[in-house]
Amino acid sequence: MFSRRCIWVNGPVIVGAGPSGLAVGAGLKNQGVPFIILERADCIASLWQKRTYDRLKLHLPKQYCQLPYFPFPDDFPEYPTKHQFIKYLESYAKHFDINPNFNETVQSAKYDETFGLWRVKTISTGGPIPVEVEYICRWLAVATGENAEKVVPEFEGLEDFGGHVTHACDYKSGKSYFGERVLVVGCGNSGMEVSLDLCNHNANPSMVVRSSVHVLPREVFSSSTFEFAVSLMKWLPLWLVDKILIILAYLILGNIEKYGLKRPCLGPLELKNTAGKTPVLDIGALQKIKSGKIKIVPGIKKFSRGKVELVNGHTLDIDSVILATGYRSNVPSWLKENELFSSDGVPKNPFPNGWKSKGGLYAVGFTRRGLSGASLDAISVALDIAKTWKDETKQKKKSVATRHRRCISHF
């Protein structure tokens, strides 16, 4: 049984209460623009609160991860923990008095060209019975991000494997894997950190490395690698900064190719810009790989009962599988438009021009540049909406005043 409601929003509807959505909300609050945030989960930043492992820390220094208008507390470390970041986000929402509509899942959002308005249909499950709600608004800000849904590849025979299979988003700690032989599928930052965590809890991980990967030290010359690269890019072209990073990585980490980690042809920054593939910032996994505690294996051919056959013909006996196979956008499943977003659910125009489309549609947090990119988007979106909202509000007030004077003149 459903009840139905229709709500006019005198401002934008923001979809998603993660860091991107909160940042847009804060900017609008500063401008005095009303808004509604719709969030399918029962909390802010549900990805961080419910789908991250316990040992997670921010990969970049805190100054590159803070949201607009509200810095991290001074007593936070340079690389805040997951729990510290969640605490920061909760303080952020409280500071700006942002109160999302939780347990409200967007089913569709469609632009009504006749009236120049967005119709956003949701199902709210926060009450005793589900409620179908249609929000009608002038602006729509998509802030669901690049990591809304987990990616689960299909593997031959996985249904016959018989052991425990989980995605990295459901992995919390290696405690429950003590003594197990675990296959970690994926060699990005998540795959590396999960493998390291398994090692630290006396499990025996084997990590599948199917393609090439850049591994960089987290710090060079007593500062973060990211900060070092940013400072170099002020003076040098990107290709040269990439060369410098690769040379430094070789000097600090050694030749990682002999351990089965082949570097891509494109440099780490160019690869990030063109394909969105983030380099791995090493926090200890590489040493475990060099010592043989984390084994590197090639791609998967197929699974069978308690085993995996690899593309090189070798077979491993394994107890569990963890899929560190990444995430994707879910925008195409509910947003009915094809101007701003591609079929993959990311903006068609590259950064910094992918945040705005016609009809009052905006995208926040799809830059492939982490929290700093999302913050830049959020500032642009909030200021752009605020300008139009204020202009239209003034126009309405003038129109009302004119009608009022006409009415008076008739008496």
Disulfide bonds with the S-S distance in Angstrom:
none
